[in-house]
């Protein structure tokens, strides 16, 4: 069975833009046709962000999560099927 692959990155921001002074990366494999909400929940759990309210922006093949009152950002980027 094919799975969708995702790259999850968390980095700091400077002036609201991703700064990449430090970065944490992880890979996430999910079943195909997973809902956006489920994908976000899995990525947040992977990076220990569960329970943090975030604004989610959809850029097509990439999701951007910005938690409230914090200078970090999470990117969830589609990497293809494995």
C-alpha positions in Angstrom: 0.0 0.0 0.0 1.3 3.4 -0.9 1.8 6.1 1.7 2.2 9.8 1.4 5.5 11.2 2.7 5.8 14.6 4.4 8.8 16.7 5.6 8.1 18.5 8.8 10.3 21.5 9.7 10.3 23.7 12.7 12.4 26.8 12.8 12.7 30.3 14.4 11.4 33.5 12.8 12.9 37.0 12.6 10.6 39.8 11.7 7.9 37.3 10.9 9.9 35.4 8.3 11.5 32.0 8.7 15.1 32.6 9.8 16.6 29.0 9.9 19.2 30.0 12.6 18.2 26.6 13.9 15.9 23.9 12.5 14.3 20.6 13.5 13.3 18.2 10.7 11.4 15.0 10.7 9.7 12.8 8.2 6.1 11.7 8.4 4.4 8.9 6.5 0.6 8.9 6.4 -2.2 7.0 4.6 -3.2 8.5 1.3 -6.1 11.0 1.3 -5.7 12.0 4.9 -7.6 15.1 5.9 -5.7 18.3 6.5 -6.8 18.4 10.1 -5.5 14.9 10.7 -2.2 15.7 9.0 -1.8 18.8 11.2 -2.5 16.8 14.3 0.0 14.1 13.4 2.7 16.7 12.6 2.0 18.7 15.8 2.3 15.5 17.9 5.5 14.6 16.1 7.1 17.9 17.0 5.6 18.0 20.6 3.2 20.9 19.7 0.0 19.2 20.7 -2.3 21.6 22.5 -0.7 24.7 21.0 -3.3 26.8 19.1 -1.9 27.7 15.7 -2.9 29.6 12.6 -2.7 27.3 9.6 -2.0 28.6 6.1 -2.4 26.3 3.1 0.1 26.9 0.2 -0.9 23.9 -1.9 1.8 21.3 -1.4 2.8 22.9 1.9 1.1 23.9 5.2 2.4 26.6 7.4 1.6 26.6 11.1 2.2 29.7 13.3 1.5 29.3 17.0 0.2 32.3 18.9 2.7 34.5 20.7 5.7 32.6 19.6 8.6 33.3 17.3 8.6 29.9 15.6 7.0 28.4 12.5 6.3 24.8 11.3 6.2 23.8 7.6 4.6 20.5 6.5 5.8 19.9 2.9 4.5 17.1 0.7 7.4 14.8 -0.4 5.5 12.3 -2.6 4.3 8.8 -2.4 6.5 6.0 -1.0 
